[in-house]
């Protein structure tokens, strides 16, 4: 795989991590509203926040390190 393909795959993975993190946080909030609080919800929140943070950091570093062709100028 060449550089452009690797950057596209990395961006897709980062976007999927962000979307999954948001969904997990939303599901944890909905579960807290409708059901009892337990340890699983805390794990959902922690994992969702980690996924969201890793995805956002990945996108930021792709732009900061100018790996994307759009930001090479």
C-alpha positions in Angstrom: 0.0 0.0 0.0 1.3 3.4 -0.8 1.1 6.5 1.4 -2.2 7.8 0.2 -4.0 4.5 0.9 -2.5 4.3 4.4 -3.6 7.8 5.2 -7.2 7.1 3.9 -7.4 3.9 6.0 -6.1 5.7 9.1 -8.6 8.4 8.6 -11.5 5.9 8.2 -10.4 4.1 11.4 -10.2 7.4 13.3 -13.7 8.3 12.1 -15.1 4.9 13.0 -13.5 5.2 16.5 -15.2 8.6 17.0 -18.6 7.4 15.8 -18.3 4.3 18.0 -17.3 6.3 21.0 -20.2 8.7 20.6 -22.6 5.7 20.3 -21.2 4.0 23.4 -21.5 7.2 25.4 -25.1 7.8 24.2 -26.0 4.2 25.0 -24.5 4.5 28.5 -26.5 7.7 29.1 -29.7 6.0 27.9 -29.1 3.0 30.1 -28.5 5.2 33.1 -31.8 7.0 32.5 -33.8 3.8 32.1 -32.1 1.3 34.4 -30.1 0.9 37.5 -26.5 2.1 37.7 -23.8 -0.7 37.8 -20.2 -1.2 36.9 -20.9 -2.1 33.3 -22.1 1.5 32.6 -18.9 2.9 34.0 -16.9 0.6 31.7 -19.0 1.8 28.8 -18.3 5.4 29.6 -14.6 4.8 30.0 -14.2 2.8 26.8 -16.4 5.2 24.8 -14.4 8.2 26.0 -11.1 6.4 25.2 -12.3 5.5 21.7 -13.5 9.1 21.1 -10.2 10.5 22.3 -8.0 8.1 20.3 -10.0 8.8 17.1 -9.8 12.6 17.6 -6.1 12.4 18.4 -5.5 10.3 15.3 -7.2 12.8 13.0 -5.4 15.7 14.7 -2.0 14.1 14.2 -2.8 13.3 10.5 -3.4 17.0 10.0 -0.5 18.1 12.2 2.1 15.9 10.6 0.7 16.8 7.2 0.2 13.2 6.1 -2.9 14.0 4.2 -2.5 15.4 0.7 -5.1 18.1 1.3 -3.0 19.7 4.0 0.5 19.6 2.3 0.4 23.2 1.0 
